[in-house]
């Protein structure tokens, strides 16, 4: 199937051709005709599947078709023309609330900018279609200037949009299309109340399209409330196998081993551009600085950066000036750079869903990619959670000269049963070590609690014990686990 068979406007088809796209993706094949017909949509599709075009192309088609039917000579004056006329009459121009025809809500600033950039590309040959982004971190005067253009398409994050709604800068009375992109992520970030407030301010006659990794739970409940007889499209869940992405796990012994291995992997000739994901903003800055010192063109990207700095970093990444981007999860759903060949998980994400979105930064638009996770032996259980979620085994790789001291196979097999205290672990009453689930009396104690016996007397309730019950007080290990037959405690290395 081609884009021509979807029934899109000729100006949009021309822009699509210039962008280098030849065939629509699966989600676009199903969503575009339904959206053109005016249906509400609930779409579940994996990242990188072309969701932005799936909701933006039918909206642009609708606006372009409506513009063709207007009498250009009888058209109303633009906002700029109105202000110029007011100034010529000696009047002070009054700010008029923007009345967008389409609203796209996104969870992150990066994703909002990505949607806006794609919209400008698809509408390159369409008349009278303006798209702007309203984001946190952007100066208010700049946002007021953008809103004064009365754009047809408004892309925004919920928090900043609420600010402008409450101050009367935006009026949704003429809104025709509402899109919730990455709805599950917005709910995870706590935007449920903001979304409900925004939806309540829009007309009931609107067309609603919701895109999410899953349509279950809270997302499904909200979707049923805000849509009318929606068409449900499930191309693939977020747990879908990324068959075009080669996934690997490298086990590391410590932080030094991890840093040396990352440096080695980044120097591979197959790496064009890469994203390194960290758990904290501080680590992102630190690792980016160290990579720059080591000779890499690296930059950090995280939520504490000013929006202007984040935009410059992403622009440098798209132009190829930045080869390695070190980012936190705030950027996991807002980076769309085809040249990214590798993703490195310096730290594993907290949730398996975030792992899927992280590795989705590579292998975009049908290209191949590589995702490598650097995992401490104690994190083996987290790898298992990711494997259960994605329903596929992630192979363990070992590079000569960077082998972990501990066997990777052993670390994965023992990860399911970590050592140390566990609820219900009574341990042996003969251990007498005063830690864990029981003490020398056979009585339970709290984890981490240390107990002692009275000097010159056996522990209460112990009866006539022969092991570890000498005349002195304090610790005496049993020969069964922690000590030898004489009560001398062995070291952990003697086990």
N, C-alpha and C positions, 0 to 999 in steps of 0.2 A: 504493500500500500504506500502511496505517496501523499504529500501534504495537499496536492491538488484535489485528491478524492475526498478530503475532509470538508471541502466547501468553503475554504477561507477566502477572504478578500484578496484581490490581486496585489494590492500594495503590501500586504503582509507576506504573501508568497514571495514577492520580490526580495523583501528583507530576509526571509528565511534562507533563500538561495544565496544571498550575499554572505550569510553567516556560515555557510558550508554544510548545512543540514540537508540531507536527501530523503531520509525515511523517518516517519514518526515512530516513537517508542510505543510500547504496549499500552502504557497508561494514557498516552496522548491519543491513540487510536480509539479508545473507549470513552475518554472524558471529553474530548473536544466536540464531537457531534452532539453529545448529550447536553453540554453546556450551551452550545449554540441554540439548541432547542428550548433553552430556558429552564432545564431541570436543576433542582438542588442536587448536590453531589456529596457523597461521603467516600473518600478515596484512601485506601491503605496501600502504600507502595514504598519500596525501599529507597534510600537516599541515592541520588545520582541517576534516577530513572526518568528525568525530564518533567518533574512535577510543575516547575515554574511555567513552562510553556503550556502545560495541560490546562492551567486556569487563565493564563494571560492571553494566549492566542484567541480563544473564543470571545474574550472581553474586548480585545482590540478589534476583532471582526465586527462586533456589535456597534462599537463607536464609529468605526470607519464607514459602515453601511449607513448609519444615521447621519453622518456628516455629508455623505453624497446626496442625500435627499433634501438638504437644507438649501435655501436660496441664499447664496453668498452675499449678494448685494443687499439683501434685507436683513442680514445677520446683525445681532446686537453688537454694541461696541465691546471691545475687550476691556478688562480691568485697567490696563495701562492707558488705553484711550480715554476711559472715563476719568482717570486721575489727571491726564493732560488737559482735558476739557475743563475740569474744575479749576486747575491752576490758571488757565487762560481767562476764566471768569473772575479771577481774584478770590476764589474760594479755597479753603483748606480741605484737601482730600480727606475723606473719612475712610477708615478701614472697614471693609465689608467682609463678613465671614466667608471663608472658603466653603464651597458646596461641591464636594467631589462626587463623582458618579460611581466610583469604585474604591473600596477600601481593602487593603491587604494587611493583615496583622501578622507579625513575625515575632519570635521569641528573642532574637538577638539583633544587634545593630548590623553585624556583618551580613546576616541573611537578608535584612531589609535593603542594604546597599546592593547586594547581589541581585535581588528581585528588580530593583530600580534600574540597574545597569542592563539587565536582560530586557526589560520593558522598552527602554530607549532604543535598544538594538532592533527589536521586533517592530517598533513603530517608526522606524527611520523614514519611511515614505508615506506615512499617514498624516493628514492635515489636522491641526487643532487637537492634538492629543498630547497632553503634558503629564509627566509623572514626577513626583517629588517624594523624598524621604523625610520623615519627621522622627528624630531619634534623640535619646538621651545623650548628653555629652556635646551636642551641637549648640552653638550660641543661639540664644533666643532671637536676636535681631536677624540672623540668617534665616531662621525658621519663619519669622514673620514675613520676610521678603519672599520666601518660597510660597507661603500660603496666599500672599497678595496676588499671585498669578492665577489663582482659582483653578488649580489643576484638576483634570478629569480623574486622574488616578493618584491615590494617596497611599503610600506604604509607610507603616509606622510600627513602633513598639508600643505596647499597651500603656505603660506608665506615662510617657511624654504625651501621648495622644489624649489621655485623661486631663492633663494640665491644660491643654488648649481647648478642650471641650468645655471645661468649667469656666474658662475665661471668655467664652463666647467667640473664639477665633475660628471654630469649625461648626458647620451646620450640615447635618446628615439628612435633611428633609428631601433631597433629590437623589439620595444614594440608590443605586440600582443593583450593585453586586457587592457582596461581602465575602471575603476569602480569609480563612484561618489556616495559615501555613504552619506546619510543625505544631499542631494543636496539642499533642501530648507533651511536648517540651514546654510549652507555655504553662500548662497545668502543673508540671513538675516544678516550675520556677515560682509558683504561687500566684499566677495571674488570673485565677478563676473569677474572683470578684470584679476585677477590672474588665474582663471579657464580658461578664454578665451586664455590667453597666454600659459598655459600648454597644452591645447588641440591643439593649433596651432603647437606646437613642436612635436606632435605625428604623426605617419604615418596615411594616409587616409585609409589604409587597416585594421586598428585595429578593434577589436570588442569592442563595448561600452555598458556598463550596468549602468543605472542610477536608484538609489533608493531614494525615496522621500516620505514625508507624503502626498504631493499633487502634481499633475501634471498639475495644472492650472497656469495662470498668467506668471510671469517671468520664473519660472521653466519650464513650458511647452514650452515657446518660445526657451529657451536655448536647451532643449532636442531635439527639432526638428532640430536645427542647427547642433548638434554634432552626431546625429545618422542616420543610413540608414535603412529605412524600418523596424522600430523597432516593436517588439511584445509588446503590452501593457498588463500588468498584474495588475489588481486592486483587491487585496484580500480584503482590507478594508481601508477606509480613516482614517485619524488621529482622526476623531471625533467618531470612533467606540466605542461602549460601552464596557468597561472592565468588563465583566460579572463576572470574577473571582476575582475582586477587590471590596471590600466593601468600599464605599465612605461615609464620614460623614463630617458635618460642626458643629463646636462648636463656638458659639458666645462668645466673651469676652468683658469685660467692659474697661479694660485698660491693660497696659504692665505687671503690677504685677499679675493681674488675668491670663493673658496669660502664664506667666512663671510658676505659681503654677499649672496650668492645664497641661502644657507640662510635668512637673516633675511627676505629678500623672499618666499621660498616659504612660510614659516611664517605669514606675515601674510595669506595668501590666505583668503578667506571660506569656501572649501570645506573648509578644514582644521578638523575638529572636535577630534580628539585625534591626536597623532602620536608615533611612536617614531623617534629618531635613533640609528643604530648607529655606534659608533666602534670603533677597533682596540685602544685601550688604556684602562685604568681612569683614568689621569690625564687623558686627553682628555675622558672622560665627565664628570668633575668640573669641568674647566675650561669646557667648552662649556655645561654646565648653569648654572654661575655667570654666564657672559656673557649667556646667554639671560634669566636672571632680571633682570640689570641692564638689559637691553633692554626689559623689561616683560612677558616671557612667564612663565606659571606653569609652571616647569620643575623637574625633579628628576633626579638621577643614580641609576643602578642598576647595580651591579657586584659582583664576588665578594669584594672587600675589606670590604664593608659588613657590619655585624653583622646577624644574621638578623632581629632585631626591627626594625631600620631598613629592611630590605628589605621586610618585611611591611607596615610603615606606608606605604612609598612605593607599593606595589602597591594597597593599600586606597585611598589618595588618588587613584590613577589610575582605579580602578573607580568611585569616587564623583564623578569629574569635577573634583576639586580640582587635579589636575595635568593640564595640557594638553599638555605636551611632555615625554616621558620620554627621557632620553639614556642609552643602555645599551650594554653590551658583549654579546658572543655568549652569555655565561652565561645571559642572559635570553631568548635567541631562541626557546627551545622551552618557555617557561613562562608566557607572557603570553597570556591569553585575555580580551580586553576588546572587546566588539562595537563600541564607539564609536570605535575607532581607525580613522581614515579614510586616513591616510597613513603610509608608512614611508620614511625618508630614510637612505640609505647615505652617511654622511659619509665613511667609509672603506670600501672594498670588502673583503669577507671574503677570507680566505686560500683557502678552498675553495668551488667552485661550489655544493656541497650546502648550505653555510651560507647562501648567497644565497637559495635556495629557502625555507629555514626562516625567514629574516629577513622576507621579503616576505609570508610566510604569517601574520604578525601582523595584517595587515589583510585585508579581504575575508572575514571569518569568517562561518560559517553562511550562506553564499550571498549575503552582502552584497557590494557593489562596493568597491574600494579603489584606491589609487594608490601606486606604489613608484617613488621617484626616487633615482638614484645620481649623486653628485657626483664626477666622475672627472677626475683630472689627465691631461694628454695622454700622459704616459709610461705610464699604466696601461691604455692601449687594448687591449693584449694580454690583460689580465685580463677585460675585457669580452667579448672573443672567446671566452675559455674558458667563461664563463658562458653565452654564446649557444650554443656547441656542446653544453654539458651540457643546457640546457633545450630545445634544438632549435628556437629561435625567435629572431628578430632583435629587439633592443631599440632602438627608434627614438631618434635624437638630437634633443633639443629645445633651442631657443635662445629666450631671453627678451629683448625689446628693452630696451636699456640695460644688459644684463648679458652681452653677446656676448663670447666669448673672443677674444683677439687672434689666436690661431692657429686656422686653419680646423679645425672638428671633423672634416670629411670627410678632410682631409689627415692629421690625427693618427691616425685609425683606419686609413687605408691604409698609413701608415708604421709602425704599431705592430707589424706582422708582421715587419718587418725593421729592428730598432732599430740605431742607429749604434754606433760604438765597436768595441772588439776582440771578435772571436768566435773560438771554436776553429777552427783551420784557415784563418784569415784571414791570408794571407801578406803582403797589401798589396803595393805596388809597391816594388821594391828601390831605385828611384830617389828615393823620398821622403826618405830619409836623416834622418828625424826622430828616430830612436832609440827609438820607441815601437811597440807593436802586434806584429804577427806577424813582422816582419823588420827588419833594420837595413841600413845602407848597404853592408854587405859581402855582402848576399844571404843571410846566415846567420840562422837562427831565433833568437829571443830570447823570454824569458818575458814575459807581458803585464805592462805597467807597468814593465819594466826599461829603464833609460836607458843608452845606450852612447855612447862617445866615441872619436874617432880620435886618434892620436898627433900632437903638434904638428909642423909643417913636414914632414909626410909623408902620402902618400895612404893610405887604408885598406888594410889587408892584403887581398890577393886581389882588389883592385878592378881591377887591370890599368890600361890607359890610358883613364880616363874623362874625358870632356870637360865634363860637367855637374857642378857642385857640387864640384870637386876642386881648389880653389885651394891656395895655398901654406900658408895658415894652418890651424890645427886647429879643432875644435869643429863646430858645426852650420852647414851650408849647404844650404838647400833646393833641390830640383830645380825646373826650370821646368814640369815636367809636372803637379805637383799642389799643392805648398805654396809655391812660390816663382816668381818671374818668371825671365826668361832670364839676368839678372845675378846670380841666387842670392839676391836679397832676399826674405825670407819675407813672405807676405801674411797678413793677419789673417783670422779666421774670417768676418768680415763681408764680405770681398772675394770670397768664393767665388761 
